[in-house]
Amino acid sequence: MADLSSFAPAHLLQQKWPAQHPDRLQLYSLPTPNGVKVSIMLEETGLPYEAHLVSFERNEQFSPEFLSLFPNNKIPAILDPNGPSGQPLALSESGAILLYLAEKTGQCIPQDPAEQYEAIQWLMWQMGGVGPMFGQLGFFHKFAGKDFEDKRPRDRYVAESRRLLGVLNQRLVGRAWIMGDDYTVADIAIFPWVRNLMGFYEAGELVGLQDFPEVTRVLAAFVARPAVVRGLVIPARD
């Protein structure tokens, strides 16, 4: 089994976040909606890994050590010593990591090619719609944007968030998960953001989440999964 000792590009990263188990996949993250996608996926699959906290309070995502392998300064990121062809792989972007882990483990992704692409479609839907729109709504509702007198920006993101929730609600009618009976990367990508919208962003009432009963039903099933319970607090904050 490979480890990180001979992977020269990881030298700086390993100085700041030393690996206690260099033969395991290394996760560099923070418990944000994007960050927990990967920790949940790792917990669901049972793939051995080691988690490292990247502190935003200390701007560690901008540190030379982090940027040496992840120049876009975004979490989550992984360093897998046992990547394709047995070579180490450094990878960022939560959606790309979810697809990589699904292929690596053969889990949380349909095996039928058509269904596989349909699941990927919903993953891309989250990345291109739910994440950016819910994030902007959070800014204008809870953070600095709440002080803006002009409420049109906030209302724009409220309207688009409600539209997206309506799309999701309709998809879930008669289904246990996005893809039906099978739990996939699409669920792992989408529901941390729904949870964040009503929890951390405190915007459930603002978007009228009660109008989307299928969404709240599946969200409850999602947060009850043992792997999700564990993954939501990985890496542990300082």
C-alpha positions, 0 to 999 in steps of 0.5 A, spaced: 500 500 500 502 506 498 503 512 502 505 519 502 512 519 504 515 519 497 510 524 494 514 530 493 508 535 492 505 534 498 511 536 502 509 543 504 502 540 506 505 535 510 509 540 514 502 544 516 498 538 517 502 532 518 499 525 517 499 520 522 496 515 517 500 516 511 497 510 508 490 513 508 486 518 504 487 525 507 481 530 508 482 537 508 476 540 510 471 544 515 464 542 517 461 547 512 455 544 507 460 543 502 465 540 506 461 535 510 459 532 503 466 529 503 466 527 510 459 524 509 461 520 503 467 517 507 463 515 513 458 512 508 463 508 504 467 506 510 474 508 506 479 509 511 481 516 512 484 522 516 481 528 517 485 535 518 481 542 520 483 547 515 481 553 519 478 559 516 479 563 522 486 563 521 485 563 513 489 557 513 485 556 506 490 561 503 496 559 507 502 557 502 502 550 504 495 549 502 495 553 496 501 548 494 497 543 492 490 546 492 491 553 488 483 555 488 484 556 496 477 552 497 475 546 501 474 540 501 480 537 498 483 530 499 490 527 498 489 520 496 496 516 496 492 510 493 489 514 487 489 511 480 494 506 477 496 506 485 499 514 484 497 519 489 492 524 487 490 531 490 483 533 488 479 539 490 472 541 488 466 537 492 463 534 486 469 532 483 471 528 490 464 525 490 464 522 483 472 520 485 470 516 491 464 513 488 468 510 482 473 508 487 469 505 492 463 503 487 458 506 492 453 511 492 452 511 485 448 507 480 451 502 476 446 502 470 449 508 465 443 511 464 441 512 472 448 514 473 448 520 469 441 522 472 444 522 479 450 526 476 445 531 473 442 532 480 449 533 483 451 538 478 444 541 479 446 542 486 453 545 484 450 550 479 444 552 483 442 550 490 449 551 493 450 558 490 443 560 491 442 558 498 449 561 499 447 568 497 441 568 500 444 566 507 449 572 506 443 577 504 439 574 510 444 573 516 450 576 514 452 583 512 447 583 506 441 584 512 443 591 513 442 593 506 436 597 505 435 595 498 431 588 499 431 586 492 437 582 492 435 578 498 428 577 495 431 575 488 435 569 492 429 568 496 425 567 489 430 562 486 431 558 492 423 557 493 424 555 485 429 550 486 426 547 493 419 546 488 423 542 483 426 538 489 420 537 492 417 535 485 422 530 484 421 527 491 414 525 490 413 517 491 421 517 492 425 515 498 431 519 495 433 523 489 434 516 485 428 512 488 430 507 493 438 508 492 441 513 496 447 516 492 452 522 491 446 526 489 443 526 496 449 527 499 450 533 495 444 536 496 441 535 503 447 538 507 445 545 503 437 544 505 439 543 512 444 549 512 438 553 509 434 552 515 439 551 520 445 555 520 442 561 515 435 561 519 432 562 513 426 556 513 421 561 514 423 566 509 423 561 504 417 557 506 420 551 507 413 548 510 411 549 503 415 543 501 413 537 505 417 532 501 423 536 502 423 536 509 421 528 509 427 526 506 431 531 510 429 528 516 431 521 513 438 524 511 440 527 518 438 521 521 443 516 518 449 514 522 454 516 517 451 523 516 451 524 524 458 523 524 460 526 518 456 533 519 462 534 525 468 532 521 473 535 522 472 537 529 472 544 530 478 547 534 
